[in-house]
Amino acid sequence: MKVIKKILGYLSFRKEEENTDNVNIKMMHGINKISLLIFVAALVVLMIRYMTS
């Protein structure tokens, strides 16, 4: 459950505590969030396909 809370906390688009003005770091975090969302969506699709077949 702790892992799920960390993932949900990471995916929420809240303001980070660190004051990072570097655009590259902000873009990297955005791309990481998108890739994690796509991975989770793919896992859901695989689980649905496995359960229905």
VEXVONU-185292 format. One record per atom (N, C-alpha, C): residue number from 1; residue in three letters; chain; y negated, z, x negated. Coordinates in pm, whole numbers, plus 50000, padded with zeros to 5 digits. Example, Ala and Ser with C-alpha at 12.3 -4.5 7.8 and 13.67 -1.06 7.14 Angstrom:
<nodes>
i->1 | aa->Ala | ch->A | c2->50569 | c3->50780 | c1->48681;
i->1 | aa->Ala | ch->A | c2->50450 | c3->50780 | c1->48770;
i->1 | aa->Ala | ch->A | c2->50330 | c3->50780 | c1->48680;
i->2 | aa->Ser | ch->A | c2->50225 | c3->50708 | c1->48715;
i->2 | aa->Ser | ch->A | c2->50106 | c3->50714 | c1->48633;
i->2 | aa->Ser | ch->A | c2->49997 | c3->50787 | c1->48710;
</nodes>
This chain:
<nodes>
i->1 | aa->Met | ch->A | c2->50119 | c3->50000 | c1->49918;
i->1 | aa->Met | ch->A | c2->50000 | c3->50000 | c1->50000;
i->1 | aa->Met | ch->A | c2->49874 | c3->50000 | c1->49913;
i->2 | aa->Lys | ch->A | c2->49884 | c3->50065 | c1->49798;
i->2 | aa->Lys | ch->A | c2->49770 | c3->50072 | c1->49707;
i->2 | aa->Lys | ch->A | c2->49735 | c3->49932 | c1->49655;
i->3 | aa->Val | ch->A | c2->49838 | c3->49853 | c1->49629;
i->3 | aa->Val | ch->A | c2->49816 | c3->49717 | c1->49579;
i->3 | aa->Val | ch->A | c2->49746 | c3->49632 | c1->49684;
i->4 | aa->Ile | ch->A | c2->49789 | c3->49646 | c1->49809;
i->4 | aa->Ile | ch->A | c2->49727 | c3->49569 | c1->49918;
i->4 | aa->Ile | ch->A | c2->49581 | c3->49606 | c1->49934;
i->5 | aa->Lys | ch->A | c2->49549 | c3->49734 | c1->49921;
i->5 | aa->Lys | ch->A | c2->49409 | c3->49777 | c1->49930;
i->5 | aa->Lys | ch->A | c2->49326 | c3->49718 | c1->49816;
i->6 | aa->Lys | ch->A | c2->49385 | c3->49711 | c1->49696;
i->6 | aa->Lys | ch->A | c2->49313 | c3->49653 | c1->49583;
i->6 | aa->Lys | ch->A | c2->49288 | c3->49504 | c1->49604;
i->7 | aa->Ile | ch->A | c2->49390 | c3->49434 | c1->49657;
i->7 | aa->Ile | ch->A | c2->49374 | c3->49291 | c1->49682;
i->7 | aa->Ile | ch->A | c2->49268 | c3->49267 | c1->49789;
i->8 | aa->Leu | ch->A | c2->49273 | c3->49345 | c1->49898;
i->8 | aa->Leu | ch->A | c2->49173 | c3->49330 | c1->50004;
i->8 | aa->Leu | ch->A | c2->49034 | c3->49365 | c1->49953;
i->9 | aa->Gly | ch->A | c2->49025 | c3->49465 | c1->49868;
i->9 | aa->Gly | ch->A | c2->48896 | c3->49501 | c1->49810;
i->9 | aa->Gly | ch->A | c2->48843 | c3->49391 | c1->49720;
i->10 | aa->Tyr | ch->A | c2->48933 | c3->49323 | c1->49650;
i->10 | aa->Tyr | ch->A | c2->48892 | c3->49214 | c1->49562;
i->10 | aa->Tyr | ch->A | c2->48847 | c3->49093 | c1->49643;
i->11 | aa->Leu | ch->A | c2->48917 | c3->49068 | c1->49755;
i->11 | aa->Leu | ch->A | c2->48885 | c3->48951 | c1->49835;
i->11 | aa->Leu | ch->A | c2->48760 | c3->48969 | c1->49919;
i->12 | aa->Ser | ch->A | c2->48721 | c3->49092 | c1->49945;
i->12 | aa->Ser | ch->A | c2->48599 | c3->49112 | c1->50023;
i->12 | aa->Ser | ch->A | c2->48480 | c3->49070 | c1->49938;
i->13 | aa->Phe | ch->A | c2->48386 | c3->49007 | c1->50000;
i->13 | aa->Phe | ch->A | c2->48273 | c3->48951 | c1->49926;
i->13 | aa->Phe | ch->A | c2->48159 | c3->49051 | c1->49919;
i->14 | aa->Arg | ch->A | c2->48192 | c3->49172 | c1->49879;
i->14 | aa->Arg | ch->A | c2->48089 | c3->49274 | c1->49865;
i->14 | aa->Arg | ch->A | c2->48023 | c3->49263 | c1->49728;
i->15 | aa->Lys | ch->A | c2->47911 | c3->49328 | c1->49714;
i->15 | aa->Lys | ch->A | c2->47839 | c3->49327 | c1->49588;
i->15 | aa->Lys | ch->A | c2->47915 | c3->49411 | c1->49486;
i->16 | aa->Glu | ch->A | c2->47932 | c3->49357 | c1->49367;
i->16 | aa->Glu | ch->A | c2->48001 | c3->49429 | c1->49261;
i->16 | aa->Glu | ch->A | c2->47910 | c3->49536 | c1->49202;
i->17 | aa->Glu | ch->A | c2->47972 | c3->49642 | c1->49152;
i->17 | aa->Glu | ch->A | c2->47894 | c3->49749 | c1->49092;
i->17 | aa->Glu | ch->A | c2->47825 | c3->49706 | c1->48963;
i->18 | aa->Glu | ch->A | c2->47894 | c3->49619 | c1->48889;
i->18 | aa->Glu | ch->A | c2->47836 | c3->49573 | c1->48763;
i->18 | aa->Glu | ch->A | c2->47719 | c3->49480 | c1->48792;
i->19 | aa->Asn | ch->A | c2->47618 | c3->49489 | c1->48710;
i->19 | aa->Asn | ch->A | c2->47502 | c3->49403 | c1->48725;
i->19 | aa->Asn | ch->A | c2->47519 | c3->49283 | c1->48631;
i->20 | aa->Thr | ch->A | c2->47601 | c3->49187 | c1->48674;
i->20 | aa->Thr | ch->A | c2->47627 | c3->49070 | c1->48591;
i->20 | aa->Thr | ch->A | c2->47538 | c3->48955 | c1->48637;
i->21 | aa->Asp | ch->A | c2->47455 | c3->48907 | c1->48549;
i->21 | aa->Asp | ch->A | c2->47368 | c3->48796 | c1->48581;
i->21 | aa->Asp | ch->A | c2->47424 | c3->48665 | c1->48530;
i->22 | aa->Asn | ch->A | c2->47540 | c3->48669 | c1->48467;
i->22 | aa->Asn | ch->A | c2->47600 | c3->48550 | c1->48410;
i->22 | aa->Asn | ch->A | c2->47661 | c3->48465 | c1->48522;
i->23 | aa->Val | ch->A | c2->47611 | c3->48342 | c1->48536;
i->23 | aa->Val | ch->A | c2->47658 | c3->48254 | c1->48642;
i->23 | aa->Val | ch->A | c2->47804 | c3->48215 | c1->48620;
i->24 | aa->Asn | ch->A | c2->47844 | c3->48200 | c1->48495;
i->24 | aa->Asn | ch->A | c2->47983 | c3->48161 | c1->48466;
i->24 | aa->Asn | ch->A | c2->48082 | c3->48266 | c1->48515;
i->25 | aa->Ile | ch->A | c2->48049 | c3->48392 | c1->48499;
i->25 | aa->Ile | ch->A | c2->48138 | c3->48499 | c1->48545;
i->25 | aa->Ile | ch->A | c2->48145 | c3->48500 | c1->48697;
i->26 | aa->Lys | ch->A | c2->48033 | c3->48480 | c1->48763;
i->26 | aa->Lys | ch->A | c2->48032 | c3->48476 | c1->48910;
i->26 | aa->Lys | ch->A | c2->48115 | c3->48359 | c1->48961;
i->27 | aa->Met | ch->A | c2->48104 | c3->48245 | c1->48897;
i->27 | aa->Met | ch->A | c2->48183 | c3->48128 | c1->48937;
i->27 | aa->Met | ch->A | c2->48331 | c3->48153 | c1->48913;
i->28 | aa->Met | ch->A | c2->48365 | c3->48216 | c1->48802;
i->28 | aa->Met | ch->A | c2->48504 | c3->48246 | c1->48771;
i->28 | aa->Met | ch->A | c2->48564 | c3->48339 | c1->48877;
i->29 | aa->His | ch->A | c2->48489 | c3->48441 | c1->48918;
i->29 | aa->His | ch->A | c2->48538 | c3->48532 | c1->49020;
i->29 | aa->His | ch->A | c2->48555 | c3->48459 | c1->49154;
i->30 | aa->Gly | ch->A | c2->48465 | c3->48369 | c1->49185;
i->30 | aa->Gly | ch->A | c2->48477 | c3->48292 | c1->49309;
i->30 | aa->Gly | ch->A | c2->48600 | c3->48203 | c1->49309;
i->31 | aa->Ile | ch->A | c2->48625 | c3->48136 | c1->49198;
i->31 | aa->Ile | ch->A | c2->48743 | c3->48050 | c1->49187;
i->31 | aa->Ile | ch->A | c2->48871 | c3->48134 | c1->49194;
i->32 | aa->Asn | ch->A | c2->48870 | c3->48252 | c1->49132;
i->32 | aa->Asn | ch->A | c2->48986 | c3->48340 | c1->49138;
i->32 | aa->Asn | ch->A | c2->49014 | c3->48383 | c1->49282;
i->33 | aa->Lys | ch->A | c2->48910 | c3->48413 | c1->49359;
i->33 | aa->Lys | ch->A | c2->48929 | c3->48454 | c1->49498;
i->33 | aa->Lys | ch->A | c2->48987 | c3->48339 | c1->49580;
i->34 | aa->Ile | ch->A | c2->48937 | c3->48219 | c1->49558;
i->34 | aa->Ile | ch->A | c2->48987 | c3->48102 | c1->49632;
i->34 | aa->Ile | ch->A | c2->49134 | c3->48078 | c1->49597;
i->35 | aa->Ser | ch->A | c2->49168 | c3->48084 | c1->49469;
i->35 | aa->Ser | ch->A | c2->49307 | c3->48059 | c1->49431;
i->35 | aa->Ser | ch->A | c2->49400 | c3->48167 | c1->49484;
i->36 | aa->Leu | ch->A | c2->49355 | c3->48291 | c1->49488;
i->36 | aa->Leu | ch->A | c2->49437 | c3->48398 | c1->49544;
i->36 | aa->Leu | ch->A | c2->49458 | c3->48379 | c1->49694;
i->37 | aa->Leu | ch->A | c2->49355 | c3->48337 | c1->49764;
i->37 | aa->Leu | ch->A | c2->49368 | c3->48310 | c1->49908;
i->37 | aa->Leu | ch->A | c2->49467 | c3->48196 | c1->49934;
i->38 | aa->Ile | ch->A | c2->49460 | c3->48091 | c1->49855;
i->38 | aa->Ile | ch->A | c2->49553 | c3->47979 | c1->49871;
i->38 | aa->Ile | ch->A | c2->49696 | c3->48024 | c1->49841;
i->39 | aa->Phe | ch->A | c2->49714 | c3->48107 | c1->49740;
i->39 | aa->Phe | ch->A | c2->49847 | c3->48158 | c1->49706;
i->39 | aa->Phe | ch->A | c2->49905 | c3->48242 | c1->49820;
i->40 | aa->Val | ch->A | c2->49824 | c3->48330 | c1->49876;
i->40 | aa->Val | ch->A | c2->49869 | c3->48414 | c1->49987;
i->40 | aa->Val | ch->A | c2->49902 | c3->48327 | c1->50108;
i->41 | aa->Ala | ch->A | c2->49820 | c3->48227 | c1->50136;
i->41 | aa->Ala | ch->A | c2->49847 | c3->48137 | c1->50248;
i->41 | aa->Ala | ch->A | c2->49979 | c3->48061 | c1->50226;
i->42 | aa->Ala | ch->A | c2->50005 | c3->48019 | c1->50104;
i->42 | aa->Ala | ch->A | c2->50130 | c3->47949 | c1->50074;
i->42 | aa->Ala | ch->A | c2->50250 | c3->48042 | c1->50092;
i->43 | aa->Leu | ch->A | c2->50236 | c3->48167 | c1->50052;
i->43 | aa->Leu | ch->A | c2->50344 | c3->48263 | c1->50074;
i->43 | aa->Leu | ch->A | c2->50372 | c3->48283 | c1->50223;
i->44 | aa->Val | ch->A | c2->50267 | c3->48290 | c1->50303;
i->44 | aa->Val | ch->A | c2->50284 | c3->48305 | c1->50447;
i->44 | aa->Val | ch->A | c2->50356 | c3->48184 | c1->50505;
i->45 | aa->Val | ch->A | c2->50317 | c3->48064 | c1->50463;
i->45 | aa->Val | ch->A | c2->50382 | c3->47942 | c1->50513;
i->45 | aa->Val | ch->A | c2->50528 | c3->47941 | c1->50472;
i->46 | aa->Leu | ch->A | c2->50559 | c3->47978 | c1->50348;
i->46 | aa->Leu | ch->A | c2->50698 | c3->47981 | c1->50303;
i->46 | aa->Leu | ch->A | c2->50779 | c3->48084 | c1->50383;
i->47 | aa->Met | ch->A | c2->50722 | c3->48199 | c1->50411;
i->47 | aa->Met | ch->A | c2->50794 | c3->48299 | c1->50489;
i->47 | aa->Met | ch->A | c2->50818 | c3->48251 | c1->50631;
i->48 | aa->Ile | ch->A | c2->50721 | c3->48184 | c1->50692;
i->48 | aa->Ile | ch->A | c2->50740 | c3->48132 | c1->50828;
i->48 | aa->Ile | ch->A | c2->50847 | c3->48024 | c1->50828;
i->49 | aa->Arg | ch->A | c2->50844 | c3->47935 | c1->50731;
i->49 | aa->Arg | ch->A | c2->50948 | c3->47829 | c1->50723;
i->49 | aa->Arg | ch->A | c2->51086 | c3->47889 | c1->50702;
i->50 | aa->Tyr | ch->A | c2->51094 | c3->47992 | c1->50619;
i->50 | aa->Tyr | ch->A | c2->51224 | c3->48055 | c1->50593;
i->50 | aa->Tyr | ch->A | c2->51278 | c3->48124 | c1->50718;
i->51 | aa->Met | ch->A | c2->51189 | c3->48187 | c1->50794;
i->51 | aa->Met | ch->A | c2->51232 | c3->48260 | c1->50913;
i->51 | aa->Met | ch->A | c2->51270 | c3->48167 | c1->51028;
i->52 | aa->Thr | ch->A | c2->51207 | c3->48051 | c1->51036;
i->52 | aa->Thr | ch->A | c2->51235 | c3->47961 | c1->51149;
i->52 | aa->Thr | ch->A | c2->51350 | c3->47867 | c1->51122;
i->53 | aa->Ser | ch->A | c2->51395 | c3->47855 | c1->50998;
i->53 | aa->Ser | ch->A | c2->51505 | c3->47762 | c1->50971;
i->53 | aa->Ser | ch->A | c2->51640 | c3->47830 | c1->50975;
</nodes>
